[in-house]
Amino acid sequence: MATPIPTNRAAFTVDAIAEATRGSIVRRGSLVDVAGVVTDSRALVPGNVFVAIKGESHDGHAFVAKAVAAHAAVILVERGRGEQAFLDGASGDATFVEVDDTLIALGDLARVHLEAWRARAPHGAGRKVIAITGSAGKTTTKELLSAILGAVAPTHYTAGNLNNRVGVPHVVLGLEDSHRFVVLEMGMSLPGELDLITSFARPDVSVVTNVGLAHAEGVGGPDGVMREKGAVYRALASDGVAVINADDARVMSAASATSARTRVTFGTAEGATYRLVRREARGEGGSLVVLATPGRELSLLLPLPGEAAAIDLAAALAAQETASGTLLPIEALEAELATVQLAGRATVKRLGQDVLVLDDTYNANPGSMRAALATLAEIAGSRRRVAILGEMKELGSHAESEHDALGDALAVSGVTLAIGCGGLVDRTLARAASLAPAMEVVAAPSTEEAAREAGLRVRSGDAVLVKGSRSVGAERVVAVLTETWPGASESATSRAL
């Protein structure tokens, strides 16, 4: 489900907008100072800037008349379309600015707003931008970092899934003078996308959680993903900080291209600056995490299960301490960690009749699938393990082999019942069944049918993993299970331990 675009109060002058976007004013209205940038005419309030973005299914130029009627102060359109746009909304008093590309212009406005925010920093209180990307774990790391960084000073951060070329500018435009830090999750699905995002949202601290096959289609496999994710390191200035996964050779390689003089590592590897020393699983309640950090060893209660979450915490702590220069006491760290909630991302829900559901429906790739199976084993204990899996998308030429390899992992996971949601995950189930004949396998043709099968086959006391790529819509399986087993639906991982 798409995250709603938040409103903003970013202030500009008309001439500053034209200069920032390299635009041409083709018609000047009466307002000089404007505030708030929108790309949806339905969200527009008088005095806003309306940017007419052309997307896959909608063209913002078709809504210029509505923007004028809503009293937009400035309207940005593509070159050659200003005259018609003006005629469409001729009864209004908006300034019309033509630009080469309205999507790039949106980023330009974000860049100018970000630069002004940095420049207005109070003396001695440096404002910092932290960028986070990776094939898996970037949202968890972003949420953990935003929580603990917020204990140091007011922190603005990416809401939901606003991590692309449209979402990131809107997040940046929401920056206000009360904020000292901004944490930006940056996603990638197209070649050059992260280079473009970092060109207007230049980071001071960059984190790459890992490099895998997520979104490998169209970028040249894992090495292509490495190159694309490395954009956040390449964007760092010499006084920036690269936060690097010491367990991931491709992340280490990507970081070699950075100009940043300061490099901080995290992970389980010996010598990592922020090292996961050990972890004691607490079932559905999370784990006790022991981290060796510069100058101290921390023992923290993390209310998220699985080793992947513990490594994400190491990355978040590394970014927090290097960005802020503040070592928070354990009590403050644990209090902030207890507030973290991750809808659809390894969230444990206790349903009626003691059914546990590991809701990891937001997305899936080979690395996150294996991590989810390991987390299922951790929270299940002696319970029967059930896995309801959807296809992993955007793997390109690796798709069939990776679904086969997932079958190998499923076969040794201790899962008793596996239900597929159709597509290439059928290969996964077939492979697992051939290697583990005792496993019950149901290859449903669709997510809806998988949800129906889950409602019929899940038993009282089961531990159930539900996971698949975003387009699979595996959250519908969780909805059916919640209806089938009504009762205590509290999220176990959203409570303090």
Backbone torsions as a table, in degrees:
resi	resn	phi	psi	omega
1	MET	NA	130.7	-177.5
2	ALA	-68.8	141.9	177.0
3	THR	-80.5	132.4	177.8
4	PRO	-60.7	142.1	177.6
5	ILE	-71.6	126.0	179.9
6	PRO	-75.4	156.4	175.6
7	THR	-79.3	164.0	178.4
8	ASN	-146.6	165.2	179.4
9	ARG	-123.2	29.7	-179.2
10	ALA	-59.7	127.5	-173.6
11	ALA	-104.4	140.2	179.6
12	PHE	-145.6	160.8	163.2
13	THR	-97.7	159.1	-179.6
14	VAL	-60.2	-43.8	-178.4
15	ASP	-67.0	-34.4	178.1
16	ALA	-66.1	-35.5	177.9
17	ILE	-64.3	-46.9	180.0
18	ALA	-62.6	-41.1	-179.7
19	GLU	-67.4	-45.4	-177.5
20	ALA	-62.4	-36.8	-175.2
21	THR	-96.2	1.1	-175.7
22	ARG	55.5	39.9	-175.6
23	GLY	-97.9	168.8	178.5
24	SER	-116.1	126.8	177.6
25	ILE	-79.8	113.6	-178.1
26	VAL	-98.5	-12.3	175.4
27	ARG	-161.3	125.3	-175.9
28	ARG	-104.8	126.7	176.0
29	GLY	-86.9	-167.8	-174.0
30	SER	-89.5	-22.6	-177.0
31	LEU	-80.2	139.0	178.7
32	VAL	-103.8	-44.6	-179.9
33	ASP	-102.9	130.5	-177.9
34	VAL	-131.6	162.0	-178.7
35	ALA	-147.8	138.6	177.6
36	GLY	91.4	128.1	179.7
37	VAL	-118.9	129.7	-179.4
38	VAL	-131.8	154.9	173.0
39	THR	-119.4	-0.1	178.8
40	ASP	-119.7	115.0	-176.5
41	SER	-61.0	-23.1	-179.6
42	ARG	-71.4	-21.7	-178.5
43	ALA	-96.3	0.1	-172.7
44	LEU	-74.0	138.1	172.3
45	VAL	-121.9	158.1	-177.4
46	PRO	-53.2	135.3	178.4
47	GLY	95.2	-3.0	-179.5
48	ASN	-79.0	163.6	167.3
49	VAL	-96.0	128.5	176.9
50	PHE	-108.2	122.7	179.2
51	VAL	-105.8	116.4	-175.7
52	ALA	-84.7	89.5	-178.7
53	ILE	-86.8	138.0	175.4
54	LYS	-98.1	112.3	-178.7
55	GLY	-105.3	-168.7	-178.3
56	GLU	-69.2	-35.9	-175.5
57	SER	-116.2	-17.3	-178.6
58	HIS	-135.3	145.6	175.4
59	ASP	-115.5	116.3	-177.4
60	GLY	-60.0	-21.3	178.8
61	HIS	-64.1	-22.5	178.9
62	ALA	-74.0	-9.7	-175.8
63	PHE	-114.7	17.0	180.0
64	VAL	-62.4	-43.2	-179.6
65	ALA	-60.2	-38.6	177.6
66	LYS	-66.2	-38.4	179.0
67	ALA	-64.7	-40.2	177.7
68	VAL	-64.9	-43.9	179.8
69	ALA	-62.3	-28.9	179.0
70	ALA	-87.0	7.4	175.3
71	HIS	69.1	43.7	170.9
72	ALA	-62.8	142.2	179.8
73	ALA	-85.6	-36.2	-179.4
74	VAL	-136.4	139.0	177.7
75	ILE	-126.8	123.8	178.4
76	LEU	-99.7	127.2	-179.7
77	VAL	-132.6	165.4	177.8
78	GLU	-74.0	153.0	179.6
79	ARG	-59.1	138.6	-179.2
80	GLY	90.2	-6.7	-178.6
81	ARG	-116.0	3.0	-177.0
82	GLY	-68.7	-41.9	-178.1
83	GLU	-62.6	-46.8	179.8
84	GLN	-66.4	-39.1	178.8
85	ALA	-61.9	-40.3	177.8
86	PHE	-63.5	-43.6	179.4
87	LEU	-63.1	-38.5	179.5
88	ASP	-62.1	-31.5	-177.6
89	GLY	-122.0	36.2	-170.7
90	ALA	-62.1	-20.5	-176.8
91	SER	-80.7	-5.4	-177.3
92	GLY	-94.4	-174.7	-176.6
93	ASP	-124.9	33.0	-177.7
94	ALA	-84.4	151.1	169.7
95	THR	-84.7	132.7	178.4
96	PHE	-106.6	128.0	180.0
97	VAL	-122.8	125.2	176.3
98	GLU	-93.7	135.4	178.7
99	VAL	-132.7	164.5	-179.8
100	ASP	-67.8	-41.3	-175.9
101	ASP	-147.4	117.2	-174.8
102	THR	-69.7	-28.6	177.9
103	LEU	-68.8	-41.3	175.7
104	ILE	-66.4	-36.1	178.4
105	ALA	-62.7	-37.0	176.3
106	LEU	-60.4	-43.3	176.2
107	GLY	-64.0	-36.7	178.0
108	ASP	-61.7	-41.5	178.0
109	LEU	-64.1	-40.2	177.4
110	ALA	-62.9	-41.9	179.9
111	ARG	-60.2	-47.6	-179.0
112	VAL	-63.0	-41.2	179.1
113	HIS	-64.7	-41.1	179.7
114	LEU	-65.5	-42.7	179.5
115	GLU	-63.7	-39.4	178.3
116	ALA	-66.6	-38.5	177.3
117	TRP	-62.1	-44.7	177.4
118	ARG	-60.7	-45.3	-174.5
119	ALA	-65.3	-26.6	-178.7
120	ARG	-88.4	8.5	-178.9
121	ALA	-59.9	133.8	175.8
122	PRO	-59.8	151.9	-178.9
123	HIS	-57.1	127.8	177.0
124	GLY	84.4	-2.1	-179.3
125	ALA	-120.1	77.4	-177.6
126	GLY	-61.0	134.3	177.5
127	ARG	-92.8	137.3	-172.4
128	LYS	-128.2	144.4	173.8
129	VAL	-109.7	125.4	178.0
130	ILE	-113.7	123.3	179.0
131	ALA	-103.5	136.5	178.2
132	ILE	-129.5	128.2	172.9
133	THR	-142.0	178.0	-178.8
134	GLY	151.5	162.8	180.0
135	SER	-74.8	-27.4	178.0
136	ALA	-152.0	151.0	174.6
137	GLY	84.9	-0.5	-176.3
138	LYS	-68.9	-36.9	179.4
139	THR	-69.7	-42.6	177.4
140	THR	-60.6	-45.6	178.8
141	THR	-61.6	-42.0	178.6
142	LYS	-61.0	-43.8	-179.4
143	GLU	-67.9	-42.2	178.3
144	LEU	-63.7	-46.3	-179.7
145	LEU	-63.4	-44.6	-178.9
146	SER	-61.2	-37.3	180.0
147	ALA	-66.2	-49.9	-175.4
148	ILE	-77.1	-31.1	176.5
149	LEU	-68.4	-32.0	177.3
150	GLY	-65.0	-19.2	175.9
151	ALA	-76.6	-15.9	178.5
152	VAL	-89.7	-47.7	-178.2
153	ALA	-162.7	161.4	-179.8
154	PRO	-53.7	129.7	-173.1
155	THR	-127.6	128.9	175.2
156	HIS	-99.4	143.4	-176.4
157	TYR	-153.3	164.0	-178.2
158	THR	-61.3	127.7	175.3
159	ALA	-90.0	134.8	173.5
160	GLY	53.4	-127.2	-175.4
161	ASN	-110.2	32.1	179.7
162	LEU	-82.8	63.8	-172.6
163	ASN	-118.5	17.7	-178.0
164	ASN	-113.3	-167.2	-174.8
165	ARG	-63.5	-25.4	177.1
166	VAL	-91.6	-42.0	-175.0
167	GLY	-69.6	-44.6	-175.9
168	VAL	-61.0	-44.4	176.8
169	PRO	-57.1	-39.9	179.7
170	HIS	-65.1	-38.2	177.0
171	VAL	-63.4	-46.4	-179.7
172	VAL	-61.2	-41.1	-179.4
173	LEU	-64.2	-18.2	177.6
174	GLY	-81.6	-3.9	178.6
175	LEU	-62.7	137.2	176.3
176	GLU	-128.3	166.4	-175.2
177	ASP	-65.4	-17.8	177.5
178	SER	-72.3	-17.9	-177.8
179	HIS	-85.7	139.2	172.9
180	ARG	-103.1	-29.0	-178.3
181	PHE	-128.0	152.8	170.1
182	VAL	-135.0	130.0	179.4
183	VAL	-109.2	117.8	-175.2
184	LEU	-114.1	115.5	170.0
185	GLU	-79.2	132.9	-177.3
186	MET	-125.3	118.9	-179.9
187	GLY	-102.0	167.9	-178.1
188	MET	-144.7	128.0	171.9
189	SER	-133.5	-9.2	-179.0
190	LEU	-130.2	148.4	176.3
191	PRO	-58.3	134.9	177.2
192	GLY	82.2	-2.9	-175.5
193	GLU	-64.2	-43.5	-179.4
194	LEU	-71.4	-32.9	174.6
195	ASP	-60.9	-41.1	179.2
196	LEU	-66.3	-45.0	-178.4
197	ILE	-62.9	-45.3	-178.5
198	THR	-71.4	-16.3	177.1
199	SER	-68.8	-29.0	177.2
200	PHE	-107.2	-16.5	178.1
201	ALA	-121.3	65.8	-173.7
202	ARG	-67.7	122.2	-175.3
203	PRO	-85.0	157.0	170.2
204	ASP	-96.9	-31.1	178.3
205	VAL	-131.7	131.2	-179.5
206	SER	-124.8	136.1	179.2
207	VAL	-123.8	129.4	167.7
208	VAL	-115.5	115.1	-174.1
209	THR	-68.7	-41.4	179.7
210	ASN	-174.5	168.5	176.3
211	VAL	-127.6	120.9	178.2
212	GLY	-135.1	-146.9	-176.0
213	LEU	-98.9	4.0	178.7
214	ALA	-59.4	128.8	-179.7
215	HIS	60.4	29.3	-179.6
216	ALA	-71.0	-22.4	-178.7
217	GLU	-63.2	123.9	176.4
218	GLY	91.0	-5.9	179.4
219	VAL	-120.4	5.7	174.4
220	GLY	92.7	33.5	175.8
221	GLY	75.6	-164.9	-174.7
222	PRO	-61.0	-34.7	177.3
223	ASP	-67.3	-33.8	175.1
224	GLY	-67.5	-40.5	176.6
225	VAL	-61.6	-42.4	178.2
226	MET	-57.3	-46.1	-179.3
227	ARG	-62.6	-43.3	-178.5
228	GLU	-68.2	-46.0	-179.6
229	LYS	-64.7	-30.1	-179.7
230	GLY	-64.4	-7.9	178.8
231	ALA	-57.6	-35.5	-178.1
232	VAL	-68.9	-27.4	174.8
233	TYR	-78.6	-40.7	-179.9
234	ARG	-64.3	-26.0	-177.9
235	ALA	-78.5	-11.4	-177.7
236	LEU	-73.0	139.5	171.6
237	ALA	-79.9	174.6	-176.7
238	SER	-62.3	-28.6	179.1
239	ASP	-90.6	9.8	177.8
240	GLY	-81.5	178.1	-179.0
241	VAL	-128.7	125.0	174.7
242	ALA	-98.0	120.5	177.4
243	VAL	-102.0	118.0	-162.2
244	ILE	-124.8	135.7	176.4
245	ASN	-76.2	108.3	-177.3
246	ALA	-71.3	-13.6	179.5
247	ASP	-88.9	-7.9	-171.4
248	ASP	-117.3	109.1	-176.1
249	ALA	-61.3	-35.1	-178.9
250	ARG	-71.5	-35.6	175.3
251	VAL	-65.0	-43.4	178.4
252	MET	-59.5	-41.3	179.6
253	SER	-66.6	-43.1	179.6
254	ALA	-60.6	-36.8	-177.9
255	ALA	-71.3	-16.5	-178.2
256	SER	-65.6	-18.4	-178.2
257	ALA	-88.9	-1.2	-175.8
258	THR	-78.8	151.3	173.9
259	SER	-90.7	-7.0	-177.5
260	ALA	-63.1	132.0	179.3
261	ARG	-79.2	-24.0	-178.1
262	THR	-102.0	124.0	179.0
263	ARG	-127.5	126.4	-177.9
264	VAL	-121.5	133.4	-178.1
265	THR	-110.4	158.9	176.3
266	PHE	-143.4	161.8	177.4
267	GLY	135.0	-158.6	-179.5
268	THR	-101.0	-8.5	-175.5
269	ALA	-65.6	143.1	174.0
270	GLU	-59.0	134.8	179.6
271	GLY	90.5	-7.1	176.7
272	ALA	-61.2	137.9	-178.1
273	THR	-61.4	-41.1	175.9
274	TYR	-119.5	96.8	-169.8
275	ARG	-107.8	132.1	171.9
276	LEU	-76.3	106.4	-176.5
277	VAL	-79.0	-47.4	177.5
278	ARG	-162.4	166.4	-178.6
279	ARG	-146.4	132.2	176.6
280	GLU	-109.2	111.6	-178.0
281	ALA	-66.6	137.4	176.3
282	ARG	-117.1	34.5	178.5
283	GLY	60.9	-136.2	-177.4
284	GLU	-66.0	-17.4	-176.7
285	GLY	-81.8	-4.8	179.8
286	GLY	112.4	-138.6	-178.7
287	SER	-160.1	159.1	171.2
288	LEU	-92.2	120.1	-173.6
289	VAL	-111.8	128.7	177.1
290	VAL	-110.1	120.5	-177.7
291	LEU	-120.1	132.4	171.5
292	ALA	-94.2	119.9	-177.8
293	THR	-126.4	169.3	-180.0
294	PRO	-57.7	112.9	174.4
295	GLY	89.8	-7.8	-179.6
296	ARG	-162.0	161.1	173.0
297	GLU	-115.1	131.1	-176.2
298	LEU	-112.3	138.3	172.8
299	SER	-119.4	109.5	-170.9
300	LEU	-123.4	144.0	171.5
301	LEU	-87.4	115.0	179.3
302	LEU	-107.1	114.3	-176.2
303	PRO	-80.4	37.9	175.2
304	LEU	-132.2	130.7	-177.5
305	PRO	-79.3	159.4	171.1
306	GLY	96.5	149.1	179.6
307	GLU	-66.9	-34.7	-179.0
308	ALA	-57.3	-41.2	179.8
309	ALA	-66.4	-35.9	178.9
310	ALA	-66.0	-39.0	177.4
311	ILE	-69.5	-36.6	174.8
312	ASP	-60.8	-37.1	177.7
313	LEU	-64.3	-41.0	177.5
314	ALA	-59.4	-42.4	178.2
315	ALA	-64.3	-43.3	-179.2
316	ALA	-64.0	-42.3	-180.0
317	LEU	-65.5	-39.9	177.6
318	ALA	-60.2	-44.8	-179.8
319	ALA	-68.0	-40.6	-179.3
320	GLN	-63.0	-46.6	-175.7
321	GLU	-72.1	-36.2	179.4
322	THR	-74.5	-33.8	179.5
323	ALA	-73.7	-38.7	-172.9
324	SER	-101.4	-23.4	-174.7
325	GLY	70.3	17.3	-176.5
326	THR	-114.9	130.4	174.2
327	LEU	-99.3	105.0	-178.7
328	LEU	-75.4	143.6	175.2
329	PRO	-67.9	157.3	-177.4
330	ILE	-55.5	-42.0	-177.6
331	GLU	-59.8	-41.8	179.9
332	ALA	-68.9	-40.1	178.5
333	LEU	-61.8	-47.7	-177.9
334	GLU	-65.3	-36.4	178.9
335	ALA	-63.4	-40.1	179.5
336	GLU	-73.1	-39.8	179.5
337	LEU	-61.7	-33.0	-179.1
338	ALA	-67.2	-16.2	-179.3
339	THR	-89.5	-9.2	-173.4
340	VAL	-72.9	128.8	175.9
341	GLN	-128.5	135.8	-174.1
342	LEU	-129.9	85.5	-178.2
343	ALA	-61.5	123.1	176.6
344	GLY	76.9	7.1	-178.8
345	ARG	-125.9	90.2	178.1
346	ALA	53.5	40.0	176.9
347	THR	-93.0	128.8	-179.6
348	VAL	-94.2	124.9	178.6
349	LYS	-116.1	129.2	175.5
350	ARG	-96.4	114.4	179.7
351	LEU	-95.8	-175.1	177.7
352	GLY	-65.0	158.6	179.7
353	GLN	57.5	32.4	172.2
354	ASP	61.3	31.7	174.8
355	VAL	-86.4	126.7	176.0
356	LEU	-102.3	132.1	177.3
357	VAL	-120.3	122.3	172.8
358	LEU	-90.9	98.1	-175.9
359	ASP	-86.1	101.6	179.4
360	ASP	-126.2	49.0	-168.3
361	THR	-88.8	-3.8	-172.6
362	TYR	-65.5	-41.5	-179.9
363	ASN	-166.4	175.4	-177.9
364	ALA	-157.0	142.8	170.8
365	ASN	-150.3	171.9	-174.7
366	PRO	-54.6	-43.3	-179.2
367	GLY	-66.9	-43.8	-178.1
368	SER	-71.8	-29.3	175.7
369	MET	-63.7	-45.6	179.5
370	ARG	-65.6	-39.9	177.5
371	ALA	-62.4	-38.5	-179.9
372	ALA	-67.2	-39.7	177.2
373	LEU	-63.2	-38.9	177.8
374	ALA	-66.3	-39.2	178.8
375	THR	-67.9	-37.4	175.9
376	LEU	-57.7	-46.2	179.2
377	ALA	-60.3	-37.0	-177.5
378	GLU	-67.6	-43.7	-177.1
379	ILE	-81.7	-20.5	-173.4
380	ALA	-74.5	-40.8	-174.1
381	GLY	61.2	-121.2	-178.9
382	SER	-90.5	3.1	-179.6
383	ARG	-70.4	157.5	171.1
384	ARG	-69.6	135.1	-177.3
385	ARG	-100.3	131.9	178.7
386	VAL	-125.5	134.8	176.8
387	ALA	-123.0	124.8	176.9
388	ILE	-116.0	109.7	-167.0
389	LEU	-120.0	140.1	173.8
390	GLY	-108.8	169.0	-178.1
391	GLU	-63.8	149.6	172.0
392	MET	-95.3	117.7	-174.2
393	LYS	-92.1	168.9	171.5
394	GLU	58.7	37.6	177.1
395	LEU	-99.6	-2.4	176.6
396	GLY	59.1	-133.4	-176.9
397	SER	-69.6	-11.6	179.7
398	HIS	-89.3	-2.6	-169.6
399	ALA	-58.9	-51.4	-176.1
400	GLU	-66.8	-45.1	-177.9
401	SER	-66.1	-35.3	-179.9
402	GLU	-72.9	-33.5	175.3
403	HIS	-70.2	-34.1	174.1
404	ASP	-65.0	-44.6	-179.4
405	ALA	-63.9	-34.1	176.1
406	LEU	-64.4	-33.0	175.5
407	GLY	-61.2	-37.9	176.0
408	ASP	-60.8	-45.2	-179.8
409	ALA	-66.3	-39.1	179.7
410	LEU	-64.5	-37.1	-177.1
411	ALA	-62.8	-29.9	-177.7
412	VAL	-106.1	12.1	-174.6
413	SER	-84.7	-10.1	-175.9
414	GLY	83.2	8.2	178.1
415	VAL	-71.6	133.4	179.8
416	THR	-91.8	-37.8	-178.7
417	LEU	-128.8	126.1	176.6
418	ALA	-122.6	129.5	179.6
419	ILE	-122.1	130.4	179.2
420	GLY	-102.4	155.7	-179.3
421	CYS	-103.7	18.1	177.8
422	GLY	94.5	174.2	-179.8
423	GLY	74.9	-150.7	-174.8
424	LEU	-67.8	-14.3	177.4
425	VAL	-66.4	-16.0	172.7
426	ASP	-59.1	-36.1	177.2
427	ARG	-64.1	-39.8	178.8
428	THR	-60.2	-47.1	-177.9
429	LEU	-65.9	-41.6	-179.7
430	ALA	-63.3	-41.4	178.9
431	ARG	-64.7	-45.2	-179.8
432	ALA	-63.0	-41.1	-179.3
433	ALA	-64.0	-35.6	-179.8
434	SER	-70.3	-28.5	-178.3
435	LEU	-93.5	-25.3	-178.8
436	ALA	-132.4	78.7	-174.6
437	PRO	-58.9	-23.9	-178.7
438	ALA	-75.6	-15.1	-179.3
439	MET	-72.8	132.5	174.3
440	GLU	-82.2	127.1	-175.0
441	VAL	-124.0	131.2	177.5
442	VAL	-126.5	109.9	179.5
443	ALA	-93.7	85.3	179.4
444	ALA	-73.1	148.5	-176.5
445	PRO	-79.9	-12.2	-176.4
446	SER	-154.6	167.2	177.5
447	THR	-64.1	-39.7	179.8
448	GLU	-61.9	-42.7	179.5
449	GLU	-69.6	-35.7	176.4
450	ALA	-62.9	-39.8	177.9
451	ALA	-63.0	-41.1	179.0
452	ARG	-64.1	-44.0	178.8
453	GLU	-62.8	-39.5	178.8
454	ALA	-62.8	-42.1	179.2
455	GLY	-61.8	-31.1	-179.4
456	LEU	-84.4	-31.8	-167.4
457	ARG	-103.9	-24.0	178.8
458	VAL	-68.1	139.0	-176.8
459	ARG	-113.3	164.0	173.4
460	SER	-55.4	134.1	176.9
461	GLY	85.4	0.0	179.8
462	ASP	-72.7	154.8	167.7
463	ALA	-110.3	122.5	-169.1
464	VAL	-122.5	125.1	171.6
465	LEU	-96.8	132.2	173.7
466	VAL	-124.5	118.6	-175.9
467	LYS	-153.7	142.6	175.9
468	GLY	-175.3	168.6	177.3
469	SER	-64.7	157.4	-172.6
470	ARG	-52.3	-43.9	-175.0
471	SER	-70.4	-13.7	178.2
472	VAL	-70.4	-30.1	-179.9
473	GLY	70.6	40.1	-175.9
474	ALA	-66.9	-12.9	176.3
475	GLU	-61.5	-20.1	176.7
476	ARG	-67.5	-28.9	175.7
477	VAL	-67.5	-43.6	178.8
478	VAL	-61.0	-39.5	179.6
479	ALA	-62.6	-42.4	179.3
480	VAL	-66.0	-42.4	178.4
481	LEU	-62.4	-39.4	179.4
482	THR	-65.0	-36.9	177.0
483	GLU	-72.0	-36.5	-177.7
484	THR	-72.3	-34.5	-177.8
485	TRP	-120.8	65.5	-178.4
486	PRO	-67.0	157.9	178.8
487	GLY	141.5	-131.2	-177.2
488	ALA	-74.6	102.3	-178.9
489	SER	-107.4	21.0	178.9
490	GLU	-64.0	140.9	176.6
491	SER	-76.8	115.3	-176.4
492	ALA	-64.4	-31.0	-176.5
493	THR	-89.0	5.7	176.1
494	SER	-102.9	4.5	-179.2
495	ARG	-101.8	152.4	172.0
496	ALA	-69.2	145.4	-179.6
497	LEU	-74.5	NA	NA
